[in-house]
Every structure is written in C-alpha cells, then in structure tokens.
C-alpha cells in the first residue's frame, strides 16, 4: 500500500511540475501563434503556426538584460503584439520604422529619414523586379514617437497596420516570431470564426485533413 501511495504521489508531483513548467514557458519564454489573415503573405501564409520568443525584448535597465539573450527591437523583426485599438486581440506585422525616425511612403517605396530602405523580405512580392501590390497611395512623412515602432504587413495592399492606427507602443509587444512549427492550408474564416462550434470544427478538420492540408515544406522554417 505504501508503495502504491508513493507511486501515485510521484505521478501527481510530476504532473504538477509539468503544468508549472508549461505555464512558465508560455508566460515568460515561448508562445504559439497562428496566422489568421493574408496581411503577411507571401512570407507568412494563412494557417502558418509560429513560435514567438517572449523574452527577447526585456525592458531597458531590467535585471533580465544582464543574464538573458535579449536584444533591442530591430527593423525587419516580425512581432506579435496587442492590437492598440483592441488590446485583447493579437496582431502580427513587421517593424519598418524605429523610435525617432521619420517614415514616408512614395510610389511603393519606404523612406526612412528621407532615404529609401532595402526590404529583402519582400522579394517574394516582387517577381521580375515589379511591385504587384497597392500601397494605397502615399503616407507621411510621419515621425515615430519615442517608445514606439512603425509596423507594416508584408502584403502592403491588404494590411491594417500603422498607416491606419498609428505607431505601436513598445509596451504592447509580446515577442518576436522566429519559427514555423506547423502550417495548415485553410481559408481565413477557418481561424477567424469564434465559439465552441468553430473550435470543434477546426479540431475535426485538422485531424481529418492533417496529412493532405499540412504544408510539409514549411515545417520548422525560420520566419523570414
């Protein structure tokens, strides 16, 4: 009997430790995120499931910066963040402008402080050297306030970003996307529908079509 109690206790303690570690990892280290819209195509597709590094941007002056592999936000980083107009929603976009810089759009080109920048991550959007997306006219010049960054989607003609809701406060950043761990071919509504019924449909379809709709070539790809 004592052996059985000891075994049960060991299992219980193992489960508790596993739950605590999982909560710690999700809260402080890595979080999963899925792409529900086409605003980052062709680099990130609807149905891409990503891992997000949550401690990479420890606050300036914090103790964590002395012992964690942290860095500052850089141009070109793909960030998951709280949508400023609805903080309960998570968005994903790319950093284009940094604090204190002046951002301007002219004829499909991004200018920072009056100079055009190179955007190699848009190569997939530029076959034969052309820019096939609509930049929706011009923008700016607009200075990025201190403590903020200017965010844009890679699919510039279909992205609700800083051109519409302004610069993003750095306090709203949740982390940097760094790897795709799964990619499932689907329509936007598949991920945008909410409720218990929608969740059950996603689970059922994900299991039923796992092998036929998984984009196997995108598994474990680094985020461009």
ABEGO torsion letter per residue (X at the ends): XAAAAAAAAAAAAAAAAAAAAAAAAAAAABBBBBBABAAAOAABBBGBBBBBBAAABBBBGBAAAAABBBBBBBBGBBBBBBBAABAABBBBBBBABBBGBBBBBBGGBBBBGGBBBBBAAAAAABBGGBBABBAGEBBOBBBBBBGBBBBBBABAABBBBAAAAEBBBAAABAEBBABBABBBBBBAAAAABBEAAAAAAAAAAAAAAAAAABBAAABGBBBX
